[in-house]
């Protein structure tokens, strides 16, 4: 809750252990789809999938993004029982992959088809 008892603004929660270009690209992808996001910096060495699962559970839109200290990116929707491979980078995300994952996080919220480019 915000001050005065107002509900928090709906947003995708991004838990990011690694600021910089990868985070910037994820946020740009989300913004380009017109969905708000909020970034928090956890003090943990959790992997991207664990961060995304936590973020999805806490997000007012039930979608979360995790960026781990190694630059891996994962997107999770709270209702999914397990992460989908097409919503995570295999290793440290290339900048183009990070932006696509940001787009896809927002597209889950909006309810439009995901971008189908290869994720690496």
PyMOL commands that place a pseudoatom at each C-alpha (Angstrom):
pseudoatom trace, name=CA, resn=UNK, resi=1, chain=A, elem=C, hetatm=0, pos=[0.000, 0.000, 0.000]
pseudoatom trace, name=CA, resn=UNK, resi=2, chain=A, elem=C, hetatm=0, pos=[1.051, 3.514, -0.734]
pseudoatom trace, name=CA, resn=UNK, resi=3, chain=A, elem=C, hetatm=0, pos=[0.720, 6.440, 1.643]
pseudoatom trace, name=CA, resn=UNK, resi=4, chain=A, elem=C, hetatm=0, pos=[-2.895, 7.291, 2.371]
pseudoatom trace, name=CA, resn=UNK, resi=5, chain=A, elem=C, hetatm=0, pos=[-4.070, 3.691, 1.899]
pseudoatom trace, name=CA, resn=UNK, resi=6, chain=A, elem=C, hetatm=0, pos=[-3.900, 3.754, -1.901]
pseudoatom trace, name=CA, resn=UNK, resi=7, chain=A, elem=C, hetatm=0, pos=[-3.144, 0.464, -3.619]
pseudoatom trace, name=CA, resn=UNK, resi=8, chain=A, elem=C, hetatm=0, pos=[0.215, 0.154, -5.336]
pseudoatom trace, name=CA, resn=UNK, resi=9, chain=A, elem=C, hetatm=0, pos=[0.298, 0.904, -9.041]
pseudoatom trace, name=CA, resn=UNK, resi=10, chain=A, elem=C, hetatm=0, pos=[0.098, -2.356, -11.059]
pseudoatom trace, name=CA, resn=UNK, resi=11, chain=A, elem=C, hetatm=0, pos=[3.564, -3.192, -12.367]
pseudoatom trace, name=CA, resn=UNK, resi=12, chain=A, elem=C, hetatm=0, pos=[5.846, -6.037, -13.362]
pseudoatom trace, name=CA, resn=UNK, resi=13, chain=A, elem=C, hetatm=0, pos=[8.346, -6.605, -10.572]
pseudoatom trace, name=CA, resn=UNK, resi=14, chain=A, elem=C, hetatm=0, pos=[11.965, -6.981, -11.710]
pseudoatom trace, name=CA, resn=UNK, resi=15, chain=A, elem=C, hetatm=0, pos=[14.339, -8.440, -9.113]
pseudoatom trace, name=CA, resn=UNK, resi=16, chain=A, elem=C, hetatm=0, pos=[17.791, -7.588, -10.426]
pseudoatom trace, name=CA, resn=UNK, resi=17, chain=A, elem=C, hetatm=0, pos=[21.131, -8.499, -8.900]
pseudoatom trace, name=CA, resn=UNK, resi=18, chain=A, elem=C, hetatm=0, pos=[22.964, -7.078, -11.915]
pseudoatom trace, name=CA, resn=UNK, resi=19, chain=A, elem=C, hetatm=0, pos=[22.286, -3.534, -13.025]
pseudoatom trace, name=CA, resn=UNK, resi=20, chain=A, elem=C, hetatm=0, pos=[23.738, -2.323, -16.296]
pseudoatom trace, name=CA, resn=UNK, resi=21, chain=A, elem=C, hetatm=0, pos=[23.037, -3.026, -19.950]
pseudoatom trace, name=CA, resn=UNK, resi=22, chain=A, elem=C, hetatm=0, pos=[21.136, -6.311, -19.488]
pseudoatom trace, name=CA, resn=UNK, resi=23, chain=A, elem=C, hetatm=0, pos=[18.782, -4.741, -16.958]
pseudoatom trace, name=CA, resn=UNK, resi=24, chain=A, elem=C, hetatm=0, pos=[18.405, -1.649, -19.170]
pseudoatom trace, name=CA, resn=UNK, resi=25, chain=A, elem=C, hetatm=0, pos=[17.360, -3.805, -22.141]
pseudoatom trace, name=CA, resn=UNK, resi=26, chain=A, elem=C, hetatm=0, pos=[14.826, -5.811, -20.115]
pseudoatom trace, name=CA, resn=UNK, resi=27, chain=A, elem=C, hetatm=0, pos=[13.269, -2.580, -18.837]
pseudoatom trace, name=CA, resn=UNK, resi=28, chain=A, elem=C, hetatm=0, pos=[13.255, -1.082, -22.340]
pseudoatom trace, name=CA, resn=UNK, resi=29, chain=A, elem=C, hetatm=0, pos=[11.407, -4.117, -23.693]
pseudoatom trace, name=CA, resn=UNK, resi=30, chain=A, elem=C, hetatm=0, pos=[8.783, -3.873, -20.949]
pseudoatom trace, name=CA, resn=UNK, resi=31, chain=A, elem=C, hetatm=0, pos=[8.391, -0.118, -21.497]
pseudoatom trace, name=CA, resn=UNK, resi=32, chain=A, elem=C, hetatm=0, pos=[8.034, -0.504, -25.276]
pseudoatom trace, name=CA, resn=UNK, resi=33, chain=A, elem=C, hetatm=0, pos=[4.957, -2.668, -24.662]
pseudoatom trace, name=CA, resn=UNK, resi=34, chain=A, elem=C, hetatm=0, pos=[3.456, 0.045, -22.443]
pseudoatom trace, name=CA, resn=UNK, resi=35, chain=A, elem=C, hetatm=0, pos=[3.505, -1.874, -19.165]
pseudoatom trace, name=CA, resn=UNK, resi=36, chain=A, elem=C, hetatm=0, pos=[4.929, -0.296, -15.996]
pseudoatom trace, name=CA, resn=UNK, resi=37, chain=A, elem=C, hetatm=0, pos=[7.720, -1.982, -14.070]
pseudoatom trace, name=CA, resn=UNK, resi=38, chain=A, elem=C, hetatm=0, pos=[9.396, -1.651, -10.694]
pseudoatom trace, name=CA, resn=UNK, resi=39, chain=A, elem=C, hetatm=0, pos=[13.003, -2.686, -9.987]
pseudoatom trace, name=CA, resn=UNK, resi=40, chain=A, elem=C, hetatm=0, pos=[14.222, -4.021, -6.665]
pseudoatom trace, name=CA, resn=UNK, resi=41, chain=A, elem=C, hetatm=0, pos=[17.763, -5.106, -5.868]
pseudoatom trace, name=CA, resn=UNK, resi=42, chain=A, elem=C, hetatm=0, pos=[17.741, -8.141, -3.591]
pseudoatom trace, name=CA, resn=UNK, resi=43, chain=A, elem=C, hetatm=0, pos=[20.792, -9.009, -1.525]
pseudoatom trace, name=CA, resn=UNK, resi=44, chain=A, elem=C, hetatm=0, pos=[21.038, -12.619, -2.635]
pseudoatom trace, name=CA, resn=UNK, resi=45, chain=A, elem=C, hetatm=0, pos=[22.972, -14.939, -4.925]
pseudoatom trace, name=CA, resn=UNK, resi=46, chain=A, elem=C, hetatm=0, pos=[19.752, -16.591, -6.161]
pseudoatom trace, name=CA, resn=UNK, resi=47, chain=A, elem=C, hetatm=0, pos=[19.556, -17.668, -9.792]
pseudoatom trace, name=CA, resn=UNK, resi=48, chain=A, elem=C, hetatm=0, pos=[17.396, -15.866, -12.345]
pseudoatom trace, name=CA, resn=UNK, resi=49, chain=A, elem=C, hetatm=0, pos=[14.590, -18.456, -12.246]
pseudoatom trace, name=CA, resn=UNK, resi=50, chain=A, elem=C, hetatm=0, pos=[14.285, -18.264, -8.466]
pseudoatom trace, name=CA, resn=UNK, resi=51, chain=A, elem=C, hetatm=0, pos=[14.291, -14.461, -8.603]
pseudoatom trace, name=CA, resn=UNK, resi=52, chain=A, elem=C, hetatm=0, pos=[11.603, -14.488, -11.323]
pseudoatom trace, name=CA, resn=UNK, resi=53, chain=A, elem=C, hetatm=0, pos=[9.418, -16.899, -9.353]
pseudoatom trace, name=CA, resn=UNK, resi=54, chain=A, elem=C, hetatm=0, pos=[9.696, -14.670, -6.255]
pseudoatom trace, name=CA, resn=UNK, resi=55, chain=A, elem=C, hetatm=0, pos=[9.007, -11.541, -8.305]
pseudoatom trace, name=CA, resn=UNK, resi=56, chain=A, elem=C, hetatm=0, pos=[5.918, -13.082, -9.945]
pseudoatom trace, name=CA, resn=UNK, resi=57, chain=A, elem=C, hetatm=0, pos=[4.535, -14.006, -6.536]
pseudoatom trace, name=CA, resn=UNK, resi=58, chain=A, elem=C, hetatm=0, pos=[4.984, -10.443, -5.276]
pseudoatom trace, name=CA, resn=UNK, resi=59, chain=A, elem=C, hetatm=0, pos=[4.027, -8.556, -8.449]
pseudoatom trace, name=CA, resn=UNK, resi=60, chain=A, elem=C, hetatm=0, pos=[0.612, -6.920, -8.554]
pseudoatom trace, name=CA, resn=UNK, resi=61, chain=A, elem=C, hetatm=0, pos=[0.388, -8.155, -12.176]
pseudoatom trace, name=CA, resn=UNK, resi=62, chain=A, elem=C, hetatm=0, pos=[1.526, -11.718, -11.298]
pseudoatom trace, name=CA, resn=UNK, resi=63, chain=A, elem=C, hetatm=0, pos=[4.469, -11.456, -13.707]
pseudoatom trace, name=CA, resn=UNK, resi=64, chain=A, elem=C, hetatm=0, pos=[8.048, -11.172, -12.545]
pseudoatom trace, name=CA, resn=UNK, resi=65, chain=A, elem=C, hetatm=0, pos=[11.499, -10.944, -14.072]
pseudoatom trace, name=CA, resn=UNK, resi=66, chain=A, elem=C, hetatm=0, pos=[14.678, -12.169, -12.419]
pseudoatom trace, name=CA, resn=UNK, resi=67, chain=A, elem=C, hetatm=0, pos=[18.163, -11.024, -13.403]
pseudoatom trace, name=CA, resn=UNK, resi=68, chain=A, elem=C, hetatm=0, pos=[20.914, -12.814, -11.528]
pseudoatom trace, name=CA, resn=UNK, resi=69, chain=A, elem=C, hetatm=0, pos=[24.439, -11.626, -10.789]
pseudoatom trace, name=CA, resn=UNK, resi=70, chain=A, elem=C, hetatm=0, pos=[25.756, -13.494, -13.854]
pseudoatom trace, name=CA, resn=UNK, resi=71, chain=A, elem=C, hetatm=0, pos=[23.375, -11.658, -16.204]
pseudoatom trace, name=CA, resn=UNK, resi=72, chain=A, elem=C, hetatm=0, pos=[20.945, -14.526, -16.792]
pseudoatom trace, name=CA, resn=UNK, resi=73, chain=A, elem=C, hetatm=0, pos=[17.327, -13.433, -17.265]
pseudoatom trace, name=CA, resn=UNK, resi=74, chain=A, elem=C, hetatm=0, pos=[14.125, -15.325, -16.534]
pseudoatom trace, name=CA, resn=UNK, resi=75, chain=A, elem=C, hetatm=0, pos=[10.447, -14.382, -16.828]
pseudoatom trace, name=CA, resn=UNK, resi=76, chain=A, elem=C, hetatm=0, pos=[7.765, -16.091, -14.741]
pseudoatom trace, name=CA, resn=UNK, resi=77, chain=A, elem=C, hetatm=0, pos=[3.994, -15.843, -14.453]
pseudoatom trace, name=CA, resn=UNK, resi=78, chain=A, elem=C, hetatm=0, pos=[2.638, -16.661, -10.996]
pseudoatom trace, name=CA, resn=UNK, resi=79, chain=A, elem=C, hetatm=0, pos=[0.196, -19.304, -12.280]
pseudoatom trace, name=CA, resn=UNK, resi=80, chain=A, elem=C, hetatm=0, pos=[2.809, -21.317, -14.194]
pseudoatom trace, name=CA, resn=UNK, resi=81, chain=A, elem=C, hetatm=0, pos=[3.904, -24.399, -12.256]
pseudoatom trace, name=CA, resn=UNK, resi=82, chain=A, elem=C, hetatm=0, pos=[7.428, -24.261, -13.691]
pseudoatom trace, name=CA, resn=UNK, resi=83, chain=A, elem=C, hetatm=0, pos=[9.478, -21.795, -15.732]
pseudoatom trace, name=CA, resn=UNK, resi=84, chain=A, elem=C, hetatm=0, pos=[9.182, -22.108, -19.503]
pseudoatom trace, name=CA, resn=UNK, resi=85, chain=A, elem=C, hetatm=0, pos=[12.504, -22.519, -21.335]
pseudoatom trace, name=CA, resn=UNK, resi=86, chain=A, elem=C, hetatm=0, pos=[11.473, -19.962, -23.953]
pseudoatom trace, name=CA, resn=UNK, resi=87, chain=A, elem=C, hetatm=0, pos=[11.147, -17.358, -21.195]
pseudoatom trace, name=CA, resn=UNK, resi=88, chain=A, elem=C, hetatm=0, pos=[14.726, -17.605, -19.952]
pseudoatom trace, name=CA, resn=UNK, resi=89, chain=A, elem=C, hetatm=0, pos=[18.213, -17.061, -21.297]
pseudoatom trace, name=CA, resn=UNK, resi=90, chain=A, elem=C, hetatm=0, pos=[20.496, -20.106, -21.470]
pseudoatom trace, name=CA, resn=UNK, resi=91, chain=A, elem=C, hetatm=0, pos=[23.408, -18.190, -19.983]
pseudoatom trace, name=CA, resn=UNK, resi=92, chain=A, elem=C, hetatm=0, pos=[24.302, -14.534, -19.556]
pseudoatom trace, name=CA, resn=UNK, resi=93, chain=A, elem=C, hetatm=0, pos=[21.767, -12.783, -21.765]
pseudoatom trace, name=CA, resn=UNK, resi=94, chain=A, elem=C, hetatm=0, pos=[22.792, -11.067, -24.957]
pseudoatom trace, name=CA, resn=UNK, resi=95, chain=A, elem=C, hetatm=0, pos=[21.343, -7.563, -25.100]
pseudoatom trace, name=CA, resn=UNK, resi=96, chain=A, elem=C, hetatm=0, pos=[18.891, -8.473, -27.873]
pseudoatom trace, name=CA, resn=UNK, resi=97, chain=A, elem=C, hetatm=0, pos=[17.686, -11.462, -25.852]
pseudoatom trace, name=CA, resn=UNK, resi=98, chain=A, elem=C, hetatm=0, pos=[17.246, -9.332, -22.734]
pseudoatom trace, name=CA, resn=UNK, resi=99, chain=A, elem=C, hetatm=0, pos=[15.024, -6.907, -24.672]
pseudoatom trace, name=CA, resn=UNK, resi=100, chain=A, elem=C, hetatm=0, pos=[12.928, -9.757, -26.132]
pseudoatom trace, name=CA, resn=UNK, resi=101, chain=A, elem=C, hetatm=0, pos=[12.432, -11.189, -22.641]
pseudoatom trace, name=CA, resn=UNK, resi=102, chain=A, elem=C, hetatm=0, pos=[11.290, -7.758, -21.449]
pseudoatom trace, name=CA, resn=UNK, resi=103, chain=A, elem=C, hetatm=0, pos=[8.827, -7.590, -24.335]
pseudoatom trace, name=CA, resn=UNK, resi=104, chain=A, elem=C, hetatm=0, pos=[7.547, -11.081, -23.508]
pseudoatom trace, name=CA, resn=UNK, resi=105, chain=A, elem=C, hetatm=0, pos=[7.072, -10.290, -19.817]
pseudoatom trace, name=CA, resn=UNK, resi=106, chain=A, elem=C, hetatm=0, pos=[4.877, -7.346, -20.793]
pseudoatom trace, name=CA, resn=UNK, resi=107, chain=A, elem=C, hetatm=0, pos=[3.056, -9.357, -23.466]
pseudoatom trace, name=CA, resn=UNK, resi=108, chain=A, elem=C, hetatm=0, pos=[2.024, -11.923, -20.859]
pseudoatom trace, name=CA, resn=UNK, resi=109, chain=A, elem=C, hetatm=0, pos=[0.358, -9.095, -18.934]
pseudoatom trace, name=CA, resn=UNK, resi=110, chain=A, elem=C, hetatm=0, pos=[-1.294, -7.582, -22.007]
pseudoatom trace, name=CA, resn=UNK, resi=111, chain=A, elem=C, hetatm=0, pos=[-2.401, -10.980, -23.335]
pseudoatom trace, name=CA, resn=UNK, resi=112, chain=A, elem=C, hetatm=0, pos=[-0.848, -10.834, -26.787]
pseudoatom trace, name=CA, resn=UNK, resi=113, chain=A, elem=C, hetatm=0, pos=[1.364, -13.461, -28.475]
pseudoatom trace, name=CA, resn=UNK, resi=114, chain=A, elem=C, hetatm=0, pos=[4.960, -13.652, -27.323]
pseudoatom trace, name=CA, resn=UNK, resi=115, chain=A, elem=C, hetatm=0, pos=[7.804, -12.663, -29.607]
pseudoatom trace, name=CA, resn=UNK, resi=116, chain=A, elem=C, hetatm=0, pos=[9.077, -15.896, -31.098]
pseudoatom trace, name=CA, resn=UNK, resi=117, chain=A, elem=C, hetatm=0, pos=[12.697, -14.941, -31.786]
pseudoatom trace, name=CA, resn=UNK, resi=118, chain=A, elem=C, hetatm=0, pos=[15.255, -17.446, -30.583]
pseudoatom trace, name=CA, resn=UNK, resi=119, chain=A, elem=C, hetatm=0, pos=[16.332, -16.848, -26.996]
pseudoatom trace, name=CA, resn=UNK, resi=120, chain=A, elem=C, hetatm=0, pos=[19.999, -17.488, -26.159]
for i in range(1, 120): cmd.bond("trace and resi %d" % i, "trace and resi %d" % (i + 1))
show_as sticks, trace
zoom trace
